[in-house]
Each structure stands twice: as structure tokens, then as C-alpha cells.
């Protein structure tokens, strides 16, 4: 067993997500929406760096954990993309906000 557990690959239903999904509170919802707008860029950077370093990893256990991390981040990235698409469909300016962090 490794130190990094893999999450299950559950699929969340973002299509039926209400606009103010957190206790029907716009402020709290936006506080939790915001990290998703920048997460794809941060996750892309992390996976790029780990992928570049992976050929240099000699320890089998660490190499395995890096590979599992990359798998998990790929799944996580797909979920953020779907979530951000749901925000776009609700009228949020996802693209203009995301561009500010690239």
C-alpha cells in the first residue's frame, strides 16, 4: 500500500447543480467556486513537473506514488473541467477569470 490513496472515480452531477448550491448562499458558493477556476492551471503545472521528474525517480515506491498521483490529477482535472463548464452554463465568466492566472 502506498502513502497516496487513489480516490474513486465518481462522477458528480454538475448539470443539475443550482446556481447557489451551498446553503442557497451566493457568497459561500462563490467562495467555493473560485478555487475551481484556477485549479486546472495549478494542476497542469504540478502534473507537468512530476511527469518531467519521473524518469529521474529511481526508488520503485516513490515512482509508483508519482504515477498514482498523475492518474488522480488527471481524474481531478476532468472533474474541474466539467464543474467549470457547469459554471459557464450558469453564466459565469469562467474564461476571463481563468486567463488571469495563466
C-alpha positions in Angstrom: 0.0 0.0 0.0 1.3 3.5 -0.9 1.0 6.7 1.1 -1.2 8.3 -1.5 -4.7 6.7 -1.7 -6.5 6.9 -5.0 -9.9 8.4 -4.8 -12.7 6.6 -6.5 -13.6 7.9 -10.0 -17.1 9.0 -9.0 -18.8 11.3 -11.5 -20.6 14.3 -10.0 -23.8 15.6 -11.5 -22.9 19.2 -12.2 -25.7 19.6 -14.7 -28.4 19.8 -12.1 -26.3 21.9 -9.7 -28.2 25.0 -8.5 -26.5 28.4 -9.1 -26.2 29.0 -5.3 -25.6 25.4 -4.3 -24.0 25.9 -0.8 -26.9 26.6 1.6 -28.5 28.7 -1.1 -25.9 31.4 -0.2 -24.3 33.3 -3.1 -21.3 34.4 -1.1 -20.4 31.0 0.3 -21.0 29.4 -3.1 -18.6 31.8 -4.8 -16.0 31.2 -2.1 -16.0 27.5 -3.1 -16.4 28.1 -6.8 -13.3 30.3 -7.1 -10.6 27.7 -6.4 -12.0 25.6 -9.3 -11.4 28.4 -11.7 -7.6 28.3 -11.1 -7.2 24.6 -10.2 -6.8 23.4 -13.8 -3.7 25.7 -14.3 -2.2 24.7 -11.0 -2.8 21.0 -11.5 -1.4 21.3 -15.0 1.8 22.7 -13.6 2.0 20.0 -10.9 1.5 17.2 -13.4 4.0 18.7 -15.8 6.6 19.0 -13.1 6.1 15.4 -11.8 6.0 14.0 -15.3 9.3 15.7 -16.2 10.9 14.4 -13.0 9.5 10.9 -13.2 12.3 9.5 -15.4 14.8 10.5 -12.8 13.0 8.7 -9.9 14.9 5.6 -9.1 13.0 4.3 -6.0 10.2 2.0 -7.0 7.8 3.0 -4.3 8.2 6.7 -5.0 7.9 6.1 -8.8 4.6 4.2 -8.1 3.3 7.0 -5.9 4.2 9.6 -8.6 2.3 7.5 -11.2 -0.7 7.2 -9.0 -0.6 11.0 -8.3 -0.6 11.6 -12.1 -3.6 9.3 -12.5 -5.5 11.0 -9.7 -4.7 14.5 -11.0 -5.9 13.5 -14.5 -9.3 12.5 -13.0 -9.4 15.6 -10.8 -8.7 17.8 -13.8 -11.6 16.2 -15.7 -13.9 16.9 -12.8 -12.8 20.6 -12.6 -13.3 20.9 -16.4 -16.9 19.6 -16.0 -17.5 21.8 -13.0 -16.2 24.9 -14.8 -18.4 24.1 -17.8 -21.4 24.0 -15.5 -20.4 27.4 -14.2 -20.2 28.7 -17.8 -23.6 27.4 -18.5 -24.9 29.3 -15.4 -23.5 32.5 -16.9 -20.2 32.9 -15.0 -17.3 34.5 -16.8 -15.0 31.4 -16.4 -12.7 32.1 -19.3 -11.9 35.7 -18.4 -11.2 34.8 -14.8 -9.1 31.7 -15.7 -7.0 33.8 -18.2 -5.7 36.0 -15.4 -3.8 33.1 -13.8 -2.2 31.7 -17.0 
